[in-house]
Amino acid sequence: MVRERNYRCPHGEIDLIAVEGEYLVFVEVKTRGEGQPLHPALSVTPRKRARVRRCGEHYWARHPELALQPRFDVISVFVEDGEERIEHIVNAF
């Protein structure tokens, strides 16, 4: 169940925040179009991961009712020939 989209805080932004079972899932979404050789997930750099973690901690601290295990996922969206293909990396970092 998605709780937030484009959650912003002083530390940055998280694309999606969801609850899945026992997890509070923080998701970074990256999209690449045709002709872009770099896998979308590779653009989630160590600096970006740190910002997402800090933002996740910010959200988690403000929602103590969510006594869930945090998890950080990456969703890669590939656009090829007008079609979208999605790859979900669970517990990416």
C-alpha distance (Angstrom), angle and dihedral (degrees) to the residues before:
residue distance angle dihedral
M1 . . .
V2 3.80 . .
R3 3.82 112.2 .
E4 3.82 100.7 175.6
R5 3.79 139.7 14.0
N6 3.81 120.9 -158.7
Y7 3.79 93.7 -1.7
R8 3.80 109.7 -166.6
C9 3.77 128.2 -161.6
P10 3.82 136.2 156.0
H11 3.83 89.2 -82.1
G12 3.80 97.3 54.0
E13 3.78 138.0 -89.2
I14 3.80 138.3 -50.9
D15 3.79 116.1 -155.2
L16 3.82 96.4 -148.1
I17 3.78 136.4 6.5
A18 3.78 116.3 -168.1
V19 3.78 142.9 164.0
E20 3.79 116.2 -127.0
G21 3.79 114.9 173.8
E22 3.79 108.2 -60.7
Y23 3.82 93.5 -9.1
L24 3.78 135.6 92.8
V25 3.81 98.6 -151.6
F26 3.80 123.3 -153.9
V27 3.81 110.6 -165.3
E28 3.78 131.4 -162.9
V29 3.82 112.3 -161.3
K30 3.81 120.8 -157.1
T31 3.80 125.9 -177.4
R32 3.80 129.2 -162.5
G33 3.76 126.8 -172.9
E34 3.76 131.6 -150.5
G35 3.75 116.1 -56.4
Q36 3.79 95.8 21.2
P37 3.81 105.1 123.6
L38 3.80 99.5 -165.5
H39 3.80 116.6 92.5
P40 3.83 107.0 -118.2
A41 3.81 93.6 -125.1
L42 3.82 90.4 58.0
S43 3.79 89.4 66.4
V44 3.81 89.6 66.8
T45 3.78 93.1 94.3
P46 3.81 126.2 -169.6
R47 3.80 88.2 -99.8
K48 3.81 91.7 52.7
R49 3.82 91.5 46.7
A50 3.81 89.9 52.9
R51 3.82 91.4 50.8
V52 3.80 91.9 48.9
R53 3.82 90.6 49.0
R54 3.81 92.2 50.4
C55 3.80 90.9 47.3
G56 3.81 89.8 48.3
E57 3.79 90.6 51.5
H58 3.81 88.7 49.9
Y59 3.81 91.2 53.1
W60 3.81 94.0 43.6
A61 3.83 92.0 50.7
R62 3.81 90.0 54.5
H63 3.80 93.6 49.9
P64 3.82 106.7 51.3
E65 3.81 89.0 161.0
L66 3.81 87.0 73.3
A67 3.79 98.5 79.3
L68 3.80 91.0 174.2
Q69 3.79 135.8 129.8
P70 3.84 110.5 -99.5
R71 3.79 119.1 -125.1
F72 3.81 130.7 -177.5
D73 3.81 117.9 -147.4
V74 3.80 135.0 176.9
I75 3.79 123.9 -145.8
S76 3.80 115.8 -161.3
V77 3.78 118.5 -160.4
F78 3.79 117.6 -162.4
V79 3.81 119.1 -165.5
E80 3.82 111.2 -159.4
D81 3.80 126.1 162.4
G82 3.80 90.1 -12.5
E83 3.82 91.4 -55.7
E84 3.79 126.0 112.6
R85 3.78 123.7 -138.2
I86 3.80 119.8 -171.1
E87 3.79 127.9 -154.2
H88 3.81 119.1 -171.1
I89 3.80 117.7 -158.9
V90 3.80 108.1 -163.7
N91 3.81 116.9 -150.6
A92 3.81 90.1 3.0
F93 3.81 94.5 167.7
